Amino acid sequence: MKNTKKKYLTVGSGLIVACGNAKLPITTAIINMGPASRCASAAKGLCQFAPNSETPYAGKCYALKAERMYKETRKSRQKQMDYWQSSPISVIIEDIQLLIAKRAKTKYPLTAIRFNESGDLHYMNDLYRLSAIAKAVKIPVYVYTHRRDLMSGMRRSELDRNLHVLISFWDESLYASGFSVFCLSADMPTDLVVKKCNGACYQGCKLCYSSKKAKAKAIAVELH
């Protein structure tokens, strides 16, 4: 079931979270590290959807569009960034565990946690903090990233098996290491066998985080 009227909740010491959106099911918690307007990938020219991109996809960032349309969205995401960067990881884990416990008493308990509906990883330490969160909870944690500079040289085995980092660009070495790829069909090698994203996460699709094994997936998505 998708959440067509997304509402932000504040939990514990300041964790701001939304449960589902127009695409994700209400059983998926969405936590951001910051707004799209302060996206590290866009600032470094690593995202083809950023306004400063020199690709045909320039300016197609959905998260940035939402912030332009709704001022409260940007304010909320900025607060999430302040919380993420100022809170010790132990506090963040406690707040997330509190969130999971509270949702467990409702009709829609959480089944997954997605980080970064907007923005991207800021620092390498963000990966290790996500890994610590994934290790502490019993539901899958996943994130997409364009940060090829941070991911360069990384191996899947360096992170907890419950953390699913999907790289939004093609990189043969990262794919061979066990990281799944989630990017535009046009960016995938033509000889690669891929799975296609149908864009209907709310229907129960778990393609992005269904396996804890090191075997990587290549997931192709069309521009929509």
DOGUKOL-648872 format. One line per field, with one value per atom (N, C-alpha, C): residue number from 0; residue in one letter; x, y, z. Coordinates in steps of 0.2 Angstrom, whole numbers. Layout:
n c(NUM,...)
res c(A,...)
px c(X,...)
py c(Y,...)
pz c(Z,...)
END
This chain:
n c(0,0,0,1,1,1,2,2,2,3,3,3,4,4,4,5,5,5,6,6,6,7,7,7,8,8,8,9,9,9,10,10,10,11,11,11,12,12,12,13,13,13,14,14,14,15,15,15,16,16,16,17,17,17,18,18,18,19,19,19,20,20,20,21,21,21,22,22,22,23,23,23,24,24,24,25,25,25,26,26,26,27,27,27,28,28,28,29,29,29,30,30,30,31,31,31,32,32,32,33,33,33,34,34,34,35,35,35,36,36,36,37,37,37,38,38,38,39,39,39,40,40,40,41,41,41,42,42,42,43,43,43,44,44,44,45,45,45,46,46,46,47,47,47,48,48,48,49,49,49,50,50,50,51,51,51,52,52,52,53,53,53,54,54,54,55,55,55,56,56,56,57,57,57,58,58,58,59,59,59,60,60,60,61,61,61,62,62,62,63,63,63,64,64,64,65,65,65,66,66,66,67,67,67,68,68,68,69,69,69,70,70,70,71,71,71,72,72,72,73,73,73,74,74,74,75,75,75,76,76,76,77,77,77,78,78,78,79,79,79,80,80,80,81,81,81,82,82,82,83,83,83,84,84,84,85,85,85,86,86,86,87,87,87,88,88,88,89,89,89,90,90,90,91,91,91,92,92,92,93,93,93,94,94,94,95,95,95,96,96,96,97,97,97,98,98,98,99,99,99,100,100,100,101,101,101,102,102,102,103,103,103,104,104,104,105,105,105,106,106,106,107,107,107,108,108,108,109,109,109,110,110,110,111,111,111,112,112,112,113,113,113,114,114,114,115,115,115,116,116,116,117,117,117,118,118,118,119,119,119,120,120,120,121,121,121,122,122,122,123,123,123,124,124,124,125,125,125,126,126,126,127,127,127,128,128,128,129,129,129,130,130,130,131,131,131,132,132,132,133,133,133,134,134,134,135,135,135,136,136,136,137,137,137,138,138,138,139,139,139,140,140,140,141,141,141,142,142,142,143,143,143,144,144,144,145,145,145,146,146,146,147,147,147,148,148,148,149,149,149,150,150,150,151,151,151,152,152,152,153,153,153,154,154,154,155,155,155,156,156,156,157,157,157,158,158,158,159,159,159,160,160,160,161,161,161,162,162,162,163,163,163,164,164,164,165,165,165,166,166,166,167,167,167,168,168,168,169,169,169,170,170,170,171,171,171,172,172,172,173,173,173,174,174,174,175,175,175,176,176,176,177,177,177,178,178,178,179,179,179,180,180,180,181,181,181,182,182,182,183,183,183,184,184,184,185,185,185,186,186,186,187,187,187,188,188,188,189,189,189,190,190,190,191,191,191,192,192,192,193,193,193,194,194,194,195,195,195,196,196,196,197,197,197,198,198,198,199,199,199,200,200,200,201,201,201,202,202,202,203,203,203,204,204,204,205,205,205,206,206,206,207,207,207,208,208,208,209,209,209,210,210,210,211,211,211,212,212,212,213,213,213,214,214,214,215,215,215,216,216,216,217,217,217,218,218,218,219,219,219,220,220,220,221,221,221,222,222,222,223,223,223)
res c(M,M,M,K,K,K,N,N,N,T,T,T,K,K,K,K,K,K,K,K,K,Y,Y,Y,L,L,L,T,T,T,V,V,V,G,G,G,S,S,S,G,G,G,L,L,L,I,I,I,V,V,V,A,A,A,C,C,C,G,G,G,N,N,N,A,A,A,K,K,K,L,L,L,P,P,P,I,I,I,T,T,T,T,T,T,A,A,A,I,I,I,I,I,I,N,N,N,M,M,M,G,G,G,P,P,P,A,A,A,S,S,S,R,R,R,C,C,C,A,A,A,S,S,S,A,A,A,A,A,A,K,K,K,G,G,G,L,L,L,C,C,C,Q,Q,Q,F,F,F,A,A,A,P,P,P,N,N,N,S,S,S,E,E,E,T,T,T,P,P,P,Y,Y,Y,A,A,A,G,G,G,K,K,K,C,C,C,Y,Y,Y,A,A,A,L,L,L,K,K,K,A,A,A,E,E,E,R,R,R,M,M,M,Y,Y,Y,K,K,K,E,E,E,T,T,T,R,R,R,K,K,K,S,S,S,R,R,R,Q,Q,Q,K,K,K,Q,Q,Q,M,M,M,D,D,D,Y,Y,Y,W,W,W,Q,Q,Q,S,S,S,S,S,S,P,P,P,I,I,I,S,S,S,V,V,V,I,I,I,I,I,I,E,E,E,D,D,D,I,I,I,Q,Q,Q,L,L,L,L,L,L,I,I,I,A,A,A,K,K,K,R,R,R,A,A,A,K,K,K,T,T,T,K,K,K,Y,Y,Y,P,P,P,L,L,L,T,T,T,A,A,A,I,I,I,R,R,R,F,F,F,N,N,N,E,E,E,S,S,S,G,G,G,D,D,D,L,L,L,H,H,H,Y,Y,Y,M,M,M,N,N,N,D,D,D,L,L,L,Y,Y,Y,R,R,R,L,L,L,S,S,S,A,A,A,I,I,I,A,A,A,K,K,K,A,A,A,V,V,V,K,K,K,I,I,I,P,P,P,V,V,V,Y,Y,Y,V,V,V,Y,Y,Y,T,T,T,H,H,H,R,R,R,R,R,R,D,D,D,L,L,L,M,M,M,S,S,S,G,G,G,M,M,M,R,R,R,R,R,R,S,S,S,E,E,E,L,L,L,D,D,D,R,R,R,N,N,N,L,L,L,H,H,H,V,V,V,L,L,L,I,I,I,S,S,S,F,F,F,W,W,W,D,D,D,E,E,E,S,S,S,L,L,L,Y,Y,Y,A,A,A,S,S,S,G,G,G,F,F,F,S,S,S,V,V,V,F,F,F,C,C,C,L,L,L,S,S,S,A,A,A,D,D,D,M,M,M,P,P,P,T,T,T,D,D,D,L,L,L,V,V,V,V,V,V,K,K,K,K,K,K,C,C,C,N,N,N,G,G,G,A,A,A,C,C,C,Y,Y,Y,Q,Q,Q,G,G,G,C,C,C,K,K,K,L,L,L,C,C,C,Y,Y,Y,S,S,S,S,S,S,K,K,K,K,K,K,A,A,A,K,K,K,A,A,A,K,K,K,A,A,A,I,I,I,A,A,A,V,V,V,E,E,E,L,L,L,H,H,H)
px c(4,0,4,3,7,4,8,6,5,-1,-2,-2,-2,-2,4,10,16,16,17,18,24,28,34,32,36,35,42,41,47,48,53,54,60,59,65,68,75,78,78,74,74,74,74,73,67,68,62,62,56,55,48,48,41,40,34,33,29,33,30,30,28,27,23,22,18,21,27,30,31,34,36,30,30,24,25,19,19,23,25,29,37,38,45,47,51,53,58,57,62,65,72,76,81,81,86,92,98,104,104,99,99,95,94,89,93,89,92,96,94,97,105,106,113,116,114,116,124,127,135,136,132,133,132,127,126,131,134,139,145,147,153,152,146,145,145,142,142,135,130,123,121,119,117,110,106,100,100,106,107,106,104,104,110,116,122,125,121,124,124,129,130,127,122,119,112,109,102,97,99,95,95,99,100,93,93,87,81,82,77,76,80,80,73,70,63,63,68,68,69,73,74,68,64,58,53,53,48,50,56,58,57,57,55,47,43,36,34,37,34,40,39,45,46,40,41,45,45,49,56,58,65,67,63,64,65,60,61,67,69,75,81,81,87,87,82,82,84,83,85,93,95,103,106,103,106,106,101,100,106,106,111,118,120,127,129,124,125,124,121,119,124,126,130,126,130,127,123,125,121,114,114,107,103,106,102,99,103,101,95,96,91,84,85,79,75,79,77,74,77,74,67,67,61,55,57,52,50,54,52,47,49,45,38,37,31,27,30,26,24,28,26,19,17,10,5,6,1,-1,-5,-7,-2,3,8,15,17,24,29,35,40,43,45,48,55,56,62,64,70,72,76,73,77,80,86,90,90,89,90,85,79,75,77,81,84,91,95,102,106,112,116,121,125,131,135,137,141,148,150,156,157,163,164,161,161,159,151,148,141,139,144,143,144,149,150,144,142,136,130,129,123,124,130,132,130,132,131,123,119,112,109,112,109,111,116,118,114,111,108,100,98,90,89,83,81,78,77,74,79,79,83,84,90,92,95,93,95,96,101,102,105,103,106,111,116,121,125,126,130,137,139,146,151,153,158,165,166,172,173,167,167,167,164,163,169,173,179,184,185,189,186,179,175,174,173,171,165,161,154,155,161,162,164,165,167,161,155,149,145,140,136,131,130,126,119,117,110,109,115,115,116,111,111,112,118,121,120,116,115,118,123,126,122,122,118,122,127,131,134,137,140,147,149,156,157,161,162,165,170,174,169,165,160,155,153,148,151,157,161,162,162,163,157,151,145,140,142,137,132,126,121,121,119,118,111,109,102,103,103,104,100,100,96,98,94,95,100,100,105,112,113,120,123,118,121,124,129,132,127,128,123,123,128,129,127,125,123,116,115,108,106,100,98,91,89,82,79,73,70,65,66,62,55,50,43,41,44,42,37,35,29,31,35,38,32,27,21,17,19,15,19,24,27,34,36,43,49,53,59,65,65,71,77,77,83,86,82,85,83,81,79,84,90,95,101,103,108,115,115,121,125,131,135,134,130,128,125,128,125,120,115,110,111,109,109,102,100,93,93,89,88,82,82,76,75,69,68,67,69,67,60,57,50,48)
py c(-6,0,6,11,17,22,27,33,39,40,46,53,52,59,58,59,58,63,60,64,63,68,67,66,61,60,62,64,65,60,56,51,52,50,50,57,58,64,68,67,71,68,61,58,60,62,64,59,56,50,51,48,47,40,38,31,30,28,28,34,34,40,37,41,39,33,31,25,20,22,17,15,9,6,10,10,13,9,3,-1,1,5,7,14,14,21,24,31,35,40,40,44,47,54,58,60,61,64,71,73,80,82,88,90,89,89,88,95,100,107,107,102,101,94,92,85,85,81,81,78,74,71,77,81,86,91,93,98,96,89,86,84,86,84,77,73,65,63,67,65,68,63,66,69,69,72,79,81,88,94,99,105,107,106,107,102,97,91,93,90,91,85,81,76,77,73,75,74,72,71,77,82,88,91,92,95,90,84,79,76,79,77,78,72,73,76,74,77,84,87,94,98,94,97,98,93,93,98,100,105,112,113,119,120,115,115,116,113,113,115,121,124,120,117,113,107,104,98,100,105,107,108,112,113,107,102,95,92,92,88,91,98,101,99,99,97,90,85,79,78,83,84,86,91,93,87,84,78,73,71,66,67,74,76,77,79,81,75,70,65,59,57,51,45,40,34,30,30,26,29,36,39,38,38,37,30,25,18,17,21,20,23,29,32,27,24,20,14,11,5,7,13,15,16,19,19,12,8,1,-2,-1,-4,-1,6,9,7,6,4,-3,-7,-14,-15,-10,-10,-7,-5,-3,-8,-6,-10,-11,-7,-7,-7,-12,-12,-11,-9,-8,-14,-14,-20,-18,-12,-9,-2,0,7,9,15,18,24,25,31,35,42,46,46,48,49,56,60,66,66,69,70,63,63,57,57,52,52,58,60,66,64,59,57,49,47,40,37,41,38,37,40,39,32,29,22,17,19,15,16,22,23,19,19,15,8,5,-2,-3,1,0,0,4,4,-3,-5,-11,-17,-17,-22,-23,-17,-16,-18,-17,-18,-25,-27,-34,-33,-27,-26,-23,-25,-22,-15,-12,-5,-4,0,1,9,10,17,16,22,22,28,27,33,34,40,42,43,43,44,39,39,35,36,43,44,41,40,37,29,27,20,17,21,18,14,8,3,0,1,-2,-9,-13,-20,-22,-25,-27,-30,-34,-37,-32,-26,-21,-18,-20,-17,-23,-22,-27,-30,-36,-39,-37,-34,-31,-24,-21,-15,-16,-13,-14,-7,-7,0,-2,2,1,7,6,11,13,20,22,24,20,21,14,13,7,7,2,1,-7,-9,-17,-19,-16,-18,-19,-13,-13,-19,-20,-25,-32,-33,-39,-40,-35,-35,-37,-36,-38,-33,-27,-21,-21,-21,-21,-14,-14,-8,-6,0,2,9,8,14,14,19,19,13,11,5,7,14,16,16,16,16,9,4,-3,-6,-10,-13,-17,-17,-21,-28,-31,-38,-41,-36,-38,-40,-46,-48,-44,-40,-36,-38,-35,-36,-29,-28,-22,-20,-13,-10,-9,-11,-9,-3,0,6,6,0,-1,-5,-1,-4,-5,-1,-2,-8,-12,-18,-24,-23,-28,-30,-26,-28,-27,-32,-31,-32,-31,-32,-29,-23,-19,-21,-25,-27,-34,-39,-45,-50,-49,-54,-51,-55,-54,-56,-60,-63,-58,-60,-55,-55,-59,-59,-53,-49,-43,-43,-38,-38,-32,-32,-27,-25,-19,-17,-11,-12,-6,-3,4,8,13,14,19,26,31,38,39,41,42,48)
pz c(0,0,0,-5,-5,-1,1,5,1,-1,-6,-2,4,8,13,11,15,21,27,33,36,38,42,50,53,60,63,69,73,79,79,84,88,95,99,100,99,100,94,89,83,77,76,70,66,60,56,51,50,45,42,36,33,31,32,30,24,19,12,8,2,-2,-8,-14,-19,-23,-22,-25,-20,-14,-9,-5,-2,2,9,12,19,24,23,27,26,22,21,24,29,32,28,27,23,27,27,31,27,27,22,26,23,26,24,20,18,12,10,5,-2,-7,-14,-16,-13,-14,-12,-7,-5,-6,-12,-14,-15,-12,-13,-20,-23,-30,-35,-34,-39,-38,-32,-31,-35,-35,-38,-45,-48,-55,-56,-51,-52,-54,-53,-55,-61,-66,-72,-72,-67,-66,-63,-61,-57,-63,-60,-65,-69,-66,-69,-73,-74,-78,-85,-89,-96,-100,-97,-100,-102,-106,-108,-103,-97,-91,-86,-88,-83,-81,-75,-72,-71,-71,-70,-63,-58,-52,-48,-47,-44,-37,-33,-26,-26,-31,-31,-33,-38,-40,-34,-30,-24,-19,-19,-14,-17,-23,-26,-26,-26,-26,-19,-14,-7,-2,0,5,11,13,20,18,12,11,12,9,10,17,21,28,32,30,34,32,26,24,27,27,31,38,41,48,49,44,44,43,39,38,45,48,54,59,60,64,63,56,54,56,54,55,62,66,73,79,77,82,82,87,88,85,82,79,84,90,95,96,96,97,91,85,79,79,81,81,86,92,97,94,91,88,83,79,73,77,82,85,88,91,94,89,83,77,75,75,73,78,84,89,89,88,88,82,76,70,71,75,76,79,82,86,81,75,71,65,61,56,50,50,45,48,51,54,48,50,45,42,36,33,30,29,26,28,27,29,23,19,14,16,15,16,9,10,5,-1,0,-5,-9,-5,-8,-6,-10,-8,-9,-6,-7,-1,-1,4,4,10,11,11,16,17,18,17,18,24,30,36,36,31,31,29,25,23,30,34,40,45,45,50,47,41,38,40,39,41,48,52,59,61,57,58,56,50,47,51,54,59,65,67,73,73,67,65,62,62,59,52,50,43,38,32,27,27,26,25,18,14,8,6,1,-1,-8,-12,-19,-19,-23,-23,-29,-31,-37,-35,-29,-26,-29,-35,-37,-34,-32,-29,-22,-18,-12,-13,-18,-19,-22,-25,-28,-24,-26,-22,-16,-15,-9,-11,-6,-7,-3,-6,-3,4,5,12,17,16,21,24,22,25,27,32,35,29,29,24,24,29,29,26,24,21,13,10,2,-1,-3,-7,-14,-18,-25,-28,-33,-36,-42,-43,-48,-54,-56,-62,-63,-69,-70,-69,-64,-63,-62,-67,-67,-61,-58,-52,-46,-45,-39,-40,-46,-48,-46,-48,-47,-39,-36,-28,-25,-28,-25,-24,-26,-26,-31,-30,-35,-39,-45,-49,-50,-50,-51,-55,-62,-66,-72,-76,-82,-87,-91,-95,-100,-102,-107,-105,-98,-95,-94,-95,-93,-100,-98,-104,-108,-114,-119,-118,-116,-115,-108,-104,-97,-96,-93,-91,-85,-86,-81,-79,-73,-71,-72,-74,-75,-69,-67,-62,-65,-62,-64,-61,-56,-53,-48,-46,-42,-35,-32,-25,-21,-21,-16,-17,-23,-24,-21,-17,-13,-16,-21,-24,-19,-19,-14,-18,-25,-29,-27,-24,-22,-16,-12,-5,-3,-8,-6,-4,-5,-4,1,6,10,7,2,-1,-5,-6,-10,-17,-20,-27,-29,-34,-36,-41,-41,-46,-50,-57,-61,-63,-60,-61,-65,-71,-76,-75,-75,-74,-80,-82,-87,-84,-88,-86,-85,-80,-79,-75)
END
